[in-house]
């Protein structure tokens, strides 16, 4: 089954980007969802973010769409950013995500994850 990946970019206080990932056994992973019949890749990842993470997807803005190769599979990767939400809401979102095993990490920390992803693909729209 085809998978779709997603992450949320957060700019820290120093202006550096951090990305939402989950960690297991010292490895980082992007959020993955199985693409559902009748749904576009975007609809699939938004449903996963809403259902699995409990986030209000209306607060997210699509910042980047790429095709990547993960474990020899062509995967659509969606990078979201939060729109204009209050600092209190952002803090509550981060706390909720941490309770679900997610964390925001700098790209430097994610080198192991990034070496597993071939970013040479081009976007495709279904």
N, C-alpha and C positions, 0 to 999 in steps of 0.2 A: 504494500500500500504506500502511496506517495505521502511524504511528510512535508510539513511546512514549519519553518523556524521563526522565532521572534525574540526580540529583546527590547528593552526600554533604555534609552540613553538619558543619563542624568548628569548635569554639569555641577561639579562640586564647588566649594567656596573659593577654590583657587582658580576656577575657570577650566579645569581639566575634566574631560568626559569620563564617565563611569558607565558600565553596562550591566544590566540585570542578567544574572546567571544563577544556576544552582550548583552546589558543590557536593561531590561524593567521592570519598577515597582520594582526596587531594586532587581530583580532576574537576574541571569546570565544564558545565554543559549549558547550552542554550535551551530555551523552552522549545519543545517540539510537539506538534500535534499531527495526527493522521488526518489527511484531507478527506472531508466527507463528500459523498455523492451529492450533487446539486448545489454545492457551495464553492465559491471561488477560493483561492488560497488566502486572500485577504479576509474574507468572511470566516474562514476556518480559524485563522490565528486570533481574530478578534473574539470569536466565541470562546476559544480556549482561555484567553486572557480574562474574559468576563467570568466564565464558569470555574476555572481552576484557581485563578488568583483573586477573584472577587473585586476586580477593579472596574471602575466606571469607564468604559471605553470611549465615551463621549469626551473625556478629559485628555485623550491621547491624540497626537498629530503624527501622521506618517512622515518620517524624515528621510528614509532611504529604503529602497527596494533593490535587492540584488539576487541573482541566482548564484548559489554556491554548490559545491560538491562536498557532501559529508558522507563518509563511508561508502563511496562509489555511487551515491544517490544524488540526483539533481534536486535541489531543495530551494524553494523561494524563501529568502530571508528578509523579514520586515523589521526595520529599526524605527521605533516610535519615540517620541518625546512628549512630555507633558505640556499641555497648553498652559494658559494662565490659570493656575489653581492657587488657592491660598496656602501659605506656608504651613499652617496647621493641618490642612488636608494632605499635603505632601508628606509631612511627618507621620501622619496616621497611615498613609499608604505604605511607606517604607517599613514601619513597624509591623503591619499586617503581612507584608511580603517576607520579612525576616522570620516571622512565626511559621510561614509555610516552607522555609528552607531556602529562600532566595536571598541574594546579596547583590550589591552593586560593587563592581570591581573595575580598577583601571586597566586599560589595554595591556600595560606592562605585566600585570599579574596574570593576564589571560594568554600568555604566549603559547602555553601547551595546547590550549583550546584552538587558538588561531592556526597552529601548525597542522591541525587535523582538517582544516577547512580550505578548500581550493576556491579562491575568490575570483577565478578567471572567467566565470560564467557571465552571461549577460542577462538582464531582466527579461522575463517573459510574462505575458498576461494571459490568463485563461478566461 
